[in-house]
């Protein structure tokens, strides 16, 4: 992804919500990323404490406690945030401490995902003007994340959704220009649409899942029918704990080990080709073995590819990283509840 971005001359701000790891963020930074996107204040705190720069908090936040934590990061590190309501603007400004540099703020735009973001461009312009009018804040641009487009399997439908999102952002940027506000940043996109979105109006891409990939992304194809160019790298190590039923084995990895908000794992290492996985409760999964193939034995280990990589990572405390025969353990931080 970094090599492609250099060739295309587009900036990357990869998303830490995928990996929640200071080590991986550092690798992305060293590969040329402009900065790192974060979904939660805890992720921003984790990366700021590791000295990672160029942080962007991509989800609108609310509450005095979170505003104060953002102000604390901004006082010593490099962070920008997004908002979609005047109450967030007021709260962030009120939490700014004496002597702090102005906090960079982007307006979050609903580009069809219907989750966060301003839905009316006139309202968005007024919100941007209120940011620009504050001596505690600095208006720096807009964000539009088309999450609904990222996993659409067919390229024509996926491109149409991405193009509609891009058009909304173009019209918003134009409306801001007309009132004298410049969009330094137009941020968004993702692993599913990054090639399409490089044509603009984005000047940085918030790609995330490319570092791991998962069963959801394995379903998408391009115009030639080819799948994603990124290899799967995230697996859950499971042990066969029961072999008493013909045609299947039971492993000790269920819904507490693999996220359930995605298609079943499609990448099983250590099981015969054509094997399948299905959830069988909190602690267990069933691996179906094709007829005529030898089933794994009791105690054998299997690698199970991630269903949805982001929430699967959130279920675990660390990675066991294997590279050229060398093994390391990298911590996973900023998990929900921590």
Residue pairs with C-beta under 8 A, 6 or more apart in sequence:
1 12
1 14
1 194
1 207
1 210
1 230
2 12
2 28
2 31
2 32
2 33
5 11
5 12
5 32
5 205
6 32
8 198
10 198
10 202
10 203
10 204
10 205
11 33
11 34
11 203
11 204
11 205
12 28
12 32
12 33
12 34
12 204
12 205
12 207
13 33
13 34
13 35
13 36
13 37
13 54
13 56
13 187
13 204
13 205
13 206
14 25
14 28
14 33
14 36
14 37
14 206
14 207
14 208
14 210
14 211
15 36
15 37
15 38
15 39
15 58
15 190
15 206
15 207
15 208
16 24
16 25
16 36
16 37
16 38
16 39
16 43
16 46
16 47
16 208
16 334
17 37
17 38
17 39
17 40
17 43
17 208
17 310
18 208
18 209
18 211
18 212
18 309
18 310
18 313
19 25
19 208
19 211
19 212
19 313
19 332
20 43
20 46
20 313
20 314
20 332
20 333
20 334
20 335
21 319
21 330
21 331
21 332
21 333
22 46
22 47
22 49
22 50
22 52
22 331
22 333
23 330
24 211
24 330
25 36
25 47
25 50
25 52
26 50
26 52
28 36
28 211
29 35
29 36
29 52
29 53
29 54
33 54
34 54
34 204
35 52
35 53
35 54
35 55
35 56
35 78
36 47
36 52
36 54
36 55
36 56
37 55
37 56
37 58
37 187
37 206
37 208
38 44
38 47
38 55
38 56
38 57
38 58
39 57
39 58
39 59
40 57
40 59
40 334
41 57
41 61
41 66
41 69
41 70
41 73
42 333
42 334
42 338
43 333
43 334
44 55
44 57
44 70
44 73
44 79
45 69
45 73
45 334
46 333
46 334
47 55
48 55
48 73
48 76
48 77
48 79
53 77
53 78
54 78
55 73
55 77
55 78
55 79
55 80
56 79
56 80
56 81
56 82
56 106
56 187
56 206
57 70
57 79
57 80
57 81
57 82
58 82
58 108
58 143
58 145
58 187
58 206
59 82
59 116
60 82
60 83
60 84
60 85
60 88
60 108
60 116
61 67
61 70
61 81
61 88
62 87
62 88
62 91
63 91
64 91
64 95
67 91
67 92
67 94
67 95
68 95
70 79
70 81
70 92
70 95
70 103
71 92
71 95
71 96
71 97
71 100
71 103
73 79
74 96
74 100
74 101
74 103
75 97
75 99
75 100
75 101
79 103
79 104
80 103
80 104
80 105
80 106
80 140
80 185
81 92
81 103
81 104
81 105
81 106
82 105
82 106
82 107
82 108
82 143
83 89
83 92
83 105
83 106
83 107
83 108
83 127
83 131
84 107
84 108
84 109
84 110
84 116
84 117
84 118
84 127
85 127
86 127
86 130
89 105
89 127
89 130
89 131
89 134
89 137
92 103
92 105
92 136
92 137
93 134
93 136
93 137
96 102
96 103
96 136
96 137
100 136
102 134
102 135
102 136
102 137
102 138
103 136
103 137
103 138
104 137
104 138
104 140
105 131
105 137
105 138
105 139
105 140
106 139
106 140
106 141
106 142
106 143
106 185
106 187
107 118
107 124
107 127
107 128
107 131
107 139
107 141
107 142
107 143
107 172
108 116
108 117
108 118
108 142
108 143
108 144
109 117
109 118
109 124
109 142
109 143
109 144
109 168
109 169
109 172
110 116
110 117
110 118
110 119
110 144
111 117
111 144
111 145
111 146
111 164
111 165
111 166
111 168
111 169
111 188
112 146
112 148
112 149
112 161
112 164
112 165
112 168
113 145
113 146
113 147
113 148
114 148
115 147
117 143
117 144
117 145
118 124
118 127
121 168
121 171
121 172
121 175
122 175
124 142
124 172
124 175
125 172
125 175
125 176
125 179
125 181
128 139
128 142
128 176
128 181
129 179
129 181
131 137
131 138
131 139
132 138
132 139
132 181
139 181
140 183
140 184
140 185
141 183
141 184
141 185
141 186
141 187
142 169
142 172
142 173
142 176
142 183
142 185
142 186
142 187
143 185
143 186
143 187
143 188
144 165
144 168
144 169
144 172
144 186
144 187
144 188
145 188
145 189
145 190
145 206
146 161
146 162
146 164
146 165
146 188
146 189
146 190
146 193
147 190
148 161
149 158
149 161
149 162
149 165
149 190
149 192
149 193
150 158
150 190
150 191
150 192
150 193
151 192
151 216
151 217
151 219
151 220
152 158
152 161
152 192
152 220
153 219
153 220
153 221
154 221
155 220
155 221
155 222
155 223
158 192
158 193
158 196
158 220
159 193
159 196
161 193
162 189
162 193
162 196
162 197
163 196
165 188
166 197
166 199
166 200
166 201
166 202
169 186
169 188
169 201
169 202
170 200
170 201
173 183
173 186
173 201
176 182
176 183
177 183
185 203
185 204
186 201
186 202
186 203
186 204
187 202
187 203
187 204
187 205
187 206
188 197
188 202
188 205
188 206
189 197
189 202
189 205
189 206
189 207
190 205
190 206
190 207
190 208
190 209
191 207
191 208
191 209
191 210
191 213
191 217
191 228
191 230
192 217
192 220
194 205
194 207
194 210
197 205
198 205
208 310
209 217
209 309
209 310
210 228
210 230
211 230
211 233
212 232
212 233
212 234
212 306
212 309
212 313
213 228
213 230
213 231
213 232
213 233
213 234
213 306
213 309
214 232
214 234
214 262
214 305
214 306
214 307
214 308
214 309
214 312
215 262
215 263
215 264
215 265
215 266
215 267
215 305
215 306
215 307
215 308
216 262
216 263
216 307
216 308
217 228
217 230
218 227
218 228
218 232
218 266
218 267
219 263
220 227
220 228
221 227
232 267
232 305
232 306
234 305
234 306
234 309
234 312
234 313
235 267
235 269
235 303
235 304
235 305
235 306
236 253
236 257
236 258
236 303
236 304
236 306
236 312
236 316
237 301
237 302
237 303
237 304
237 320
238 251
238 252
238 253
238 257
238 285
238 301
238 302
238 303
238 304
239 251
239 252
239 299
239 300
239 301
239 302
240 249
240 250
240 251
240 287
240 296
240 297
240 298
240 299
240 300
240 301
240 302
241 250
241 251
241 252
241 284
241 298
242 249
242 250
242 298
243 249
243 250
243 295
243 296
243 297
243 298
247 288
247 289
247 291
247 295
248 286
248 287
248 288
248 289
248 295
249 286
249 287
249 289
249 295
249 296
250 280
250 284
250 285
250 286
250 287
251 284
251 285
251 286
251 287
251 302
251 304
252 283
252 284
253 284
253 285
253 304
254 279
254 280
254 281
254 282
254 283
254 284
254 285
255 279
255 281
255 282
256 282
256 283
256 315
257 285
257 312
257 315
257 316
258 265
258 279
258 285
258 304
258 306
258 307
258 312
258 315
259 306
259 307
259 308
259 309
259 310
259 311
259 312
259 314
259 315
260 279
260 307
261 307
261 308
261 311
262 306
262 307
262 308
263 307
264 276
264 277
264 278
264 279
264 307
265 277
265 304
265 305
265 306
265 307
266 305
267 303
267 304
267 305
268 275
268 276
268 277
268 287
268 302
268 303
268 304
268 305
269 302
269 303
269 304
269 305
270 296
270 300
270 301
270 302
270 303
271 287
271 289
271 296
271 302
272 289
272 290
272 293
272 294
272 295
273 290
273 293
274 290
274 293
275 287
275 288
275 289
275 290
275 293
276 287
276 288
277 285
277 286
277 287
277 288
277 304
278 285
278 286
278 288
279 285
279 286
280 286
285 304
287 296
287 302
289 295
289 296
296 302
306 312
306 313
313 332
314 332
314 335
314 336
316 332
317 331
317 332
317 335
318 329
318 330
318 331
318 332
319 329
319 330
319 332
320 327
320 328
320 329
321 327
321 328
321 329
321 330
